[in-house]
Amino acid sequence: QVQLVESGGGLVQAGGSLRLSCAASERTFKINAMNWYRQAPGKQRELVATITSGGSTHTVDSVKGRFTISRDNAKNTVYLQMNSLKPEDTAVYYCNVQTTHWGSSYDFWGQGTQVTVSS
């Protein structure tokens, strides 16, 4: 099992910044893509940003230019730098990692961290 520990959420005013972190505890699983999702009240969970093991990134249009995903493979940690935050960014943010172990694929999820942006 891979345990994911998230940190960095909180309350911020519109236009402010937050940095989310997600650290994976298990090192026998090979971590491939690392992702950030979010789920706002009454809405479905949506993918926000992805980073591959090779460092290629993708962010959804609604956060492009404001959010940056990065990873530190030595620390098994993925980050989400969020700038110019808007009230519509308010959601619970979840870390997700896609792994392989003995030829099988596994997905793991963090516990979620609340991000609240006030207007």
Buried (B, 14 or more C-beta within 10 A) or exposed (E): EBEBBBEBBEEBEEEBEBBBBBBBEBEEBEBEBBBBBBBBEEEEBEBBBBBEEEEEEBBEEEBEEBBBBBBEEEEBBBBBBBBEBBEEBBBBBBBBBBBEEEEEEEEBBBEBBEBBBEE
